[in-house]
Amino acid sequence: MANESGFSMEEFESLMATSDVELLKRAWRNEKSAPEILQFQASLVQRSREQIQLMEGTIEEITRNGFDPLIVSVYQMDMDRAQYMLRSYLRTRLQKIEKDMIHISKTDLWNRLSKEEQSFSKRCYENMKSYLDESVLSKLPSGYQSDLKQSNASEEDDMVPESNLETFVFCKSESSIGAIPLDDSADEIVDLVAGDLYVLRYKSIKPFVENGKIDLV
Amino acid sequence: MEGTEIYGRRACQLVKELACAEPGQLTRFNDDLFNQVIKECTVHYSQFYELTRKMQEEGLDVQSARNADHFGMLIHHLSLLRNKRCLMAYVHKRSEVIQNLSWKVGRVLPEEIENKLSDPEKRYFKSHSSALQSYMRGMDGLDLTVDMVPPKDPYIKVRVLDDIGVTAMGDRDTNLARHSIHFLKRSDAEHYMFQGMMEELLG
């Protein structure tokens, strides 16, 4: 089939690998597995939403034109899956914001959020703050009422929950990356071979996930 | 506080209650124990201040003196911190369950859950779900609370649990009588399933 349309199988596959659906799948999988929030894929989300709308239109049209119901249902299934992936991607991000809202708003993770997510995060924190104030903090002695510090004696904010970057993740890379140090002292290194599956500490591969060299699975 | 009371024991009980609870489920907010821990904090604080005053009266420097009173103060301070962390853990953990509820049940809480919440928790649920709603409005009304599980098939088999009556399903009218079984588009059925008017037949 691929040959008839003038494509070789390899060309076809590489074309598929860079399609938006594939990119969305990648962004979604990375987001699902990473312990911290990743950069928001603004233009990808925008394009996916447009494509889903387009698909909705197509399905309506071919249903009206009396196409084979089987074909319609294949289209429908394709769209349902894309729709699910997009929703799940956005949902996963919001749930991460819910969990680490204070930490995110105080660090440069903040810049990874979309504008909508930033205002969601802001509202989340306001709600959480007044909830904590009402239930606990206002009832404690003065000097112990901060939601960020354990007491006024703490120099840093020592009561902010943040994600655990030491957790292990499954990962894979498409190209050979070479040796990666597994800890700060660089005593232990691992040589990442393209296409092989590894279980590593998120922290040690974090920069590669961020620049797209390593994918989480 | 009685002489034999171990500092921080009540706070520990409070946190244990969380640990023993079914994950994702709420127990009734333990007002009684919670307030006892708050009271314990106040007592620690007043004893902390009493010791400061005593040291100042004796002409000692609170920061540098290392006598029994100094360490007494330290113990009260640290016990207070520990209690605070336990209290915060208690309410924070509960807030996570509440956040989860705003994804699942929408804007109105079922009564049996609402009874288990404290007043600030009820307010928190409301404000958190409205934050979620306004995010979805900002995304041109993309509803993120549906499609929670990956779709396997666009069509599912459902049993109707309530008399819904004749409804337009796709291009024809279907009689959704109670106990009848239908093969419907997932997107059409989902809405009814959330309201408990239909159930999916698996297998």
Interface residues (C-beta under 8 A of the other chain):
Chain A: R49 T63 S73 Q76 M77 D80 R81 Q83 Y84 R87 S88 L90 R91 L94 E98 K99 E116 E117 S119 F120 R123 C124 E126 N127 M128 S130 Y131 L132 E134 S135 V136 K139 L140 P141 Y144 Q150 S151 A153 M159 P161
Chain B: I38 C41 T42 Y45 H77 L80 L81 K84 R85 L87 M88 V91 H92 S95 E96 Q99 W103 S118 D119 P120 E121 R123 Y124 S127 H128 A131 L132 S134 Y135 G138 M139 L142 D143 L144 V146 D147 P150 P151 D153 P154 Y155 D171 K185 R186 S187
